[in-house]
Amino acid sequence: MVLVNGGEGIGTGWSTYVPNYNPRDIAANIRQLLKGDTRQPMDPWYKGFSGTIEKSATKKAGAGYTVSWLN
């Protein structure tokens, strides 16, 4: 459910940010995992969002994303 709803928080000396992902992409990757196939990378997704989400240069801790809103 963290992948669907996302999560953000600060613990003792650690912080985390997990963006929302499309439930259909999550289900497809779970099916791939159960079959023993390779999973597809997922990009953040927000229901009703009409802007763009683009993967930017990889940062030390993982992938970064550039989010742009359409006017």
N, CA, C and O of each residue as an XYZ file, in Angstrom:
284
protein
N       0.815     -1.184      0.000
C       0.000      0.000      0.000
C       0.863      1.253      0.000
O       0.411      2.313     -0.433
N       2.098      1.148      0.479
C       2.985      2.312      0.442
C       3.257      2.709     -1.008
O       3.354      3.900     -1.306
N       3.382      1.742     -1.911
C       3.615      2.071     -3.315
C       2.413      2.768     -3.937
O       2.583      3.622     -4.807
N       1.207      2.424     -3.513
C       0.001      3.047     -4.052
C      -0.192      4.436     -3.451
O      -0.430      5.397     -4.183
N      -0.092      4.553     -2.140
C      -0.381      5.807     -1.443
C       0.828      6.701     -1.235
O       0.676      7.885     -0.936
N       2.030      6.151     -1.390
C       3.236      6.918     -1.130
C       3.487      7.037      0.363
O       2.658      6.623      1.174
N       4.611      7.595      0.720
C       4.938      7.783      2.121
C       6.088      8.746      2.276
O       6.981      8.815      1.430
N       6.059      9.483      3.355
C       7.119     10.440      3.628
C       7.262     10.561      5.136
O       6.266     10.640      5.855
N       8.490     10.576      5.610
C       8.669     10.689      7.042
C      10.122     10.811      7.440
O      11.031     10.674      6.621
N      10.311     11.068      8.706
C      11.647     11.208      9.278
C      11.733     10.283     10.484
O      10.882     10.319     11.372
N      12.762      9.462     10.502
C      13.008      8.599     11.643
C      14.233      9.097     12.389
O      14.667     10.232     12.188
N      14.783      8.272     13.230
C      15.966      8.647     13.991
C      17.172      8.668     13.059
O      17.797      7.638     12.808
N      17.484      9.844     12.557
C      18.643      9.992     11.677
C      18.398      9.606     10.230
O      19.329      9.665      9.428
N      17.206      9.220      9.869
C      16.904      8.797      8.501
C      15.633      9.483      8.018
O      14.718      9.727      8.805
N      15.574      9.788      6.748
C      14.335     10.308      6.175
C      13.988      9.457      4.961
O      14.858      8.830      4.357
N      12.722      9.445      4.618
C      12.277      8.639      3.490
C      11.233      9.391      2.682
O      10.477     10.200      3.219
N      11.203      9.118      1.408
C      10.154      9.640      0.535
C       9.875      8.575     -0.514
O      10.761      8.228     -1.295
N       8.657      8.055     -0.541
C       8.231      7.064     -1.524
C       7.072      7.688     -2.296
O       6.018      7.940     -1.712
N       7.242      7.945     -3.601
C       6.149      8.552     -4.370
C       5.036      7.541     -4.648
O       5.213      6.338     -4.453
N       3.895      8.044     -5.104
C       2.776      7.172     -5.488
C       3.095      6.511     -6.826
O       3.749      7.108     -7.681
N       2.630      5.281     -7.001
C       2.768      4.576     -8.278
C       1.397      4.107     -8.730
O       0.489      3.935     -7.916
N       1.251      3.902    -10.027
C      -0.011      3.463    -10.609
C      -0.323      2.041    -10.133
O       0.504      1.147    -10.308
N      -1.500      1.812     -9.535
C      -1.846      0.467     -9.068
C      -1.807     -0.584    -10.176
O      -1.486     -1.743     -9.910
N      -2.125     -0.203    -11.398
C      -2.059     -1.160    -12.524
C      -0.620     -1.581    -12.814
O      -0.364     -2.748    -13.113
N       0.327     -0.632    -12.728
C       1.741     -0.963    -12.924
C       2.242     -1.873    -11.811
O       3.011     -2.801    -12.059
N       1.805     -1.605    -10.588
C       2.210     -2.437     -9.449
C       1.698     -3.866     -9.640
O       2.447     -4.825     -9.452
N       0.404     -4.010    -10.019
C      -0.174     -5.342    -10.228
C       0.549     -6.078    -11.354
O       0.810     -7.276    -11.243
N       0.874     -5.366    -12.438
C       1.585     -5.999    -13.557
C       2.959     -6.491    -13.112
O       3.385     -7.577    -13.507
N       3.650     -5.709    -12.302
C       4.971     -6.124    -11.823
C       4.884     -7.284    -10.837
O       5.773     -8.134    -10.807
N       3.829     -7.329    -10.034
C       3.649     -8.468     -9.130
C       3.416     -9.742     -9.949
O       3.954    -10.800     -9.622
N       2.615     -9.637    -11.008
C       2.395    -10.797    -11.888
C       3.713    -11.249    -12.514
O       3.982    -12.448    -12.590
N       4.538    -10.297    -12.964
C       5.848    -10.630    -13.546
C       6.719    -11.339    -12.512
O       7.389    -12.322    -12.827
N       6.706    -10.842    -11.289
C       7.494    -11.433    -10.208
C       7.052    -12.873     -9.938
O       7.885    -13.763     -9.769
N       5.737    -13.093     -9.899
C       5.223    -14.442     -9.632
C       5.564    -15.422    -10.758
O       5.755    -16.612    -10.506
N       5.641    -14.933    -11.989
C       6.012    -15.783    -13.127
C       7.512    -16.028    -13.200
O       7.969    -16.921    -13.913
N       8.270    -15.235    -12.464
C       9.731    -15.357    -12.512
C      10.346    -14.502    -13.606
O      11.537    -14.626    -13.893
N       9.539    -13.625    -14.227
C      10.038    -12.733    -15.275
C      10.643    -11.481    -14.646
O      10.501    -11.233    -13.448
N      11.321    -10.702    -15.485
C      11.896     -9.456    -14.983
C      10.801     -8.399    -14.862
O       9.879     -8.340    -15.676
N      10.921     -7.579    -13.845
C       9.949     -6.512    -13.604
C      10.309     -5.286    -14.428
O      11.470     -5.077    -14.778
N       9.308     -4.484    -14.731
C       9.501     -3.248    -15.477
C       9.680     -2.088    -14.496
O       9.011     -2.044    -13.463
N      10.573     -1.154    -14.809
C      10.722      0.009    -13.934
C       9.431      0.833    -13.928
O       8.738      0.919    -14.942
N       9.120      1.428    -12.797
C       7.909      2.233    -12.670
C       8.292      3.681    -12.392
O       9.285      3.956    -11.717
N       7.497      4.591    -12.917
C       7.670      6.011    -12.649
C       6.537      6.472    -11.748
O       5.455      5.884    -11.776
N       6.760      7.511    -10.950
C       5.690      8.013    -10.090
C       4.438      8.358    -10.896
O       4.526      8.718    -12.070
N       3.276      8.245    -10.255
C       1.995      8.485    -10.909
C       1.031      9.069     -9.887
O       0.985      8.621     -8.741
N       0.267     10.062    -10.300
C      -0.711     10.703     -9.423
C      -2.023     10.811    -10.180
O      -2.065     11.413    -11.253
N      -3.091     10.243     -9.643
C      -4.399     10.249    -10.292
C      -4.852     11.683    -10.556
O      -4.838     12.524     -9.657
N      -5.253     11.950    -11.801
C      -5.754     13.254    -12.179
C      -4.685     14.281    -12.496
O      -5.020     15.402    -12.880
N      -3.414     13.946    -12.351
C      -2.323     14.878    -12.631
C      -2.142     15.000    -14.128
O      -1.983     13.991    -14.815
N      -2.163     16.240    -14.658
C      -2.076     16.427    -16.112
C      -0.727     16.968    -16.562
O      -0.557     17.283    -17.740
N       0.226     17.082    -15.661
C       1.555     17.558    -16.018
C       2.440     16.416    -16.499
O       1.950     15.360    -16.897
N       3.739     16.640    -16.456
C       4.696     15.615    -16.863
C       5.605     15.250    -15.693
O       5.929     16.083    -14.847
N       6.000     13.995    -15.670
C       6.960     13.493    -14.686
C       8.063     12.814    -15.471
O       7.840     11.782    -16.104
N       9.260     13.394    -15.431
C      10.385     12.868    -16.207
C      11.515     12.453    -15.284
O      11.841     13.146    -14.320
N      12.103     11.312    -15.596
C      13.248     10.834    -14.814
C      14.432     11.745    -15.111
O      14.755     11.985    -16.274
N      15.076     12.249    -14.073
C      16.238     13.117    -14.252
C      17.500     12.339    -13.918
O      17.451     11.130    -13.689
N      18.613     13.024    -13.892
C      19.892     12.367    -13.622
C      19.807     11.566    -12.325
O      19.204     12.006    -11.347
N      20.414     10.399    -12.335
C      20.397      9.536    -11.155
C      21.175     10.195    -10.032
O      22.307     10.642    -10.218
N      20.556     10.249     -8.870
C      21.261     10.783     -7.717
C      21.847      9.640     -6.914
O      21.580      8.476     -7.213
N      22.621      9.941     -5.926
C      23.363      8.927     -5.170
C      22.446      7.868     -4.564
O      22.771      6.681     -4.598
N      21.301      8.282     -4.009
C      20.422      7.342     -3.313
C      19.390      6.686     -4.232
O      18.638      5.827     -3.770
N      19.324      7.052     -5.498
C      18.333      6.468     -6.406
C      17.983      7.438     -7.509
O      18.726      8.382     -7.775
N      16.849      7.207     -8.154
C      16.431      8.041     -9.269
C      15.800      9.329     -8.770
O      15.171      9.359     -7.713
N      15.974     10.381     -9.538
C      15.321     11.657     -9.255
C      14.336     11.948    -10.364
O      14.475     11.414    -11.464
N      13.347     12.776    -10.104
C      12.329     13.096    -11.091
C      12.093     14.589    -11.146
O      12.172     15.282    -10.131
N      11.800     15.081    -12.344
C      11.420     16.464    -12.551
C       9.936     16.495    -12.843
O       9.475     15.856    -13.789
N       9.177     17.237    -12.037
C       7.732     17.320    -12.185
C       7.377     18.700    -12.722
O       7.808     19.717    -12.180
N       6.584     18.725    -13.796
C       6.167     19.991    -14.398
C       4.652     20.013    -14.501
O       4.035     19.047    -14.950
N       4.056     21.131    -14.079
C       2.602     21.298    -14.180
C       2.279     22.013    -15.475
O       2.997     22.925    -15.886
N       1.205     21.603    -16.114
C       0.747     22.277    -17.327
C      -0.208     23.390    -16.925
O      -1.061     23.198    -16.059
N      -0.069     24.540    -17.545
C      -0.968     25.655    -17.245
C      -2.125     25.693    -18.197
O      -2.983     26.569    -18.091
